Amino acid sequence: MFIKILIVLVLIAILFSLGSGLYHLTKGREHSTRLAKALTVRISISIALFVLLLIAFATGLIQPHGIREGLVQEEQTDKQ
């Protein structure tokens, strides 16, 4: 459960960085360095989230689920 909370917190940080970049974008040229910093932070956090997801999947902290399992079950039901 801790890993899921951590993932949500990282996603919130990415959204905060996105909002910060939007704010500095609308302020004009004098804020261009802050805009670049916000973009750098957002990219760094996104890469860290991707690595975190890979590690969590590899160690079994999160399990994949979703559409593929539902399709396989529907195909098996149709064949019967």
Summary of the structure (lengths in Angstrom):
residues: 80
radius of gyration: 19.3
end to end distance: 37.6
largest distance: 67.3
contacts: 175
relative contact order: 0.12
helix: 88%
strand: 0%
